[in-house]
Amino acid sequence: MKNWFVLNTKPKKEFQVEKIFSKNGFLIYNPKYRQGDRILPFFSGYEFICFDHPAQYRTVKFTRGVKRVIGNKEGPIPIPESVISQIKKREINGFIELEKYGSEPEAGDQVQVMEGAMKGLKGVFKKELTPKDRALILLNYVSYQGHLIVDKKKLKKIL
């Protein structure tokens, strides 16, 4: 019976291991995220593979780039498929989205600009102008009230 297991790969071999197993018909999951223009593994040195233990264990264990299959004295420890599905739920267009400043604000939430020239300004989140990009906030200061358009990823919801 096939189960999901955690693979420990040799340093910087995550993509090579993923390619080898995919070519050979294994179901493998290597969560990724973007950092600027680079694509990086979300769990550096680790990925998930579905295989039939013990029938395919030696094939998996001795594949180029694999350090070991995570387990104990009795053998590799299977993980529930729900773990994989929970990680996949965090993906947007195949990449894990990191919430840099917590949960996304909604209309009416108090927010603070956390980066850039407007860093430190506080206001009320009015609306999202484009999905995942820019947002309109209302600034309220002693003798000034105005609107500011900022990158949504630079906002932190104030609780």
ABEGO torsion letter per residue (X at the ends): XBBBBBBBBBBGAAAAAAAAAAAAGBBBBBBBBBBEABBBBABBGBBBBBBBOAAAAAAAAABBGBABBBBBAAEBBBBBAAAAAAAAAABBGGBBBBBAAEBBBBBGBBBBBABEAABGBBBBBABBABBGBBBBBBBBBAABBBBBBBBAAABBBBX
